[in-house]
């Protein structure tokens, strides 16, 4: 299916949009395949800038964010490769159970105190270079991600580039996923990477938790 | 504990709030012995800094005694410490470059989004300021949680009383960095706009750094008098045309360096400032940079403009033509307090810097709200207020 054509139709036609919404999860499943090909290489439409694809103007199916961490790539890779570590820095992740070298089970907080769960499988793994993963076919929420570890300028550590795809052709499932995950995926990714940087650089996750004159708040609870 | 909380524009109250707790391993908690009210607290008091929330505890010029430490804090209970207003992790790229106020980790992930939107990058963090800079509680209270307590706090040797060292928390290093940013050379004339505490310390620092002449500009008689006693020549901008005066006093060359210690709420007399004031009151704009405009216009060709004064939003009528055509250098920024702490502490110990001359009032924490009123309304008489949470309330 031609992505552009499908997107155009969805925007122009309310009925079409509704249909896409109703079948969003199914569409997301289809998207996972599209994601895989899109993430694995620069195949597809011509792209003449040197910037990451996620910075392209206009409607974008990729969420991308880069953060520089003043640590060697090996150390950051090792932290990430043990997926159970990620729950410490990912706000909405309750836990990640590592099943084996390739598979993990993700338990993610959803609105109303509930959780959503899926299985994820590592699709690419180059030590100190990159890790890519995607949800398995039976999962309710289809998603895939890729983290690359690139050398920063000498003495500055490693540029960590996270790319994730939730948004299939049609665009509705992305919003559905955002709802399920409580926060826009782009905002979540940005904050999660900041926490990763804080944890790896300082040994703790920065918190401004402090008392206030607001009676409803406990001093030990974050309030924004 | 008791704490001074911000409730809204011109509304601060002392309330009973929960005590702070150790949250992270590098934290410490101190019992506040002295905490000053800063000129930049007036920007909060006047409601000009966005992202304040009712109930926020103010105060970023703090010192006290360590009463509790996290597992990874090197501090010991009973130590007397001055706390920099900047929260800095010490580990990131910026801290390693000693650009502590630009720390990349101290502003929590949840609050740094706002400044990224406003300023392009997530800002560093400060104690007792808006949520834009982290939303940390301040120290105008009985106790204060100090994050990254292995990087910020300055341990004070016995024998130096609070009044001598308290200003290491902010205004002394801020005045010092302002003078350093002015890149003073031998024979230089330095003009300083604003003789509040930061301006006075900038004057003192510029003279220590070898300025030939410092010209101080203000309209409060008591503040101009303090500047004169430090050795500056003074100008009351209500009486003289400042640019004309600076031109004449420098033999037509102009000041080699100009320091704006006024910031966003400049009084000023020009028509531009009237327009700015009207805009600020109608929420069409925030900053009133009258002093900065004048500094840029008055500065000599090829000179330096240093801006320690706080700005937060947008300003128009910035004299970009004068700035470019004259080849000026502009240096600004929140103070990298930790970079200067040790050196300034030594200079205080050797009596090379006096920090006590500008303190006009000591008061108890409970008197805080009336002190804010005076600080706002009676700037000629109230040149610096130090709150002492342990002090008995005295009739004001």
Interface residues (C-beta under 8 A of the other chain):
Chain A: X68 X70 X91 X156 X157 X187 X190 X191 X192 X194 X195 X197 X198 X201 X202 X203 X204 X205 X206 X207 X208 X209 X210 X211 X212 X213 X214 X217 X218 X219 X220 X222 X223 X224
Chain B: X1 X3 X5 X7 X13 X15 X17 X18 X19 X20 X21 X23 X24 X25 X26 X53 X54 X55 X56 X57 X72 X89 X90 X91 X92 X93 X96 X104 X105 X106 X107 X108 X109 X110 X111 X112 X113 X122 X125 X131 X134 X135 X136 X137 X141 X145 X147 X148
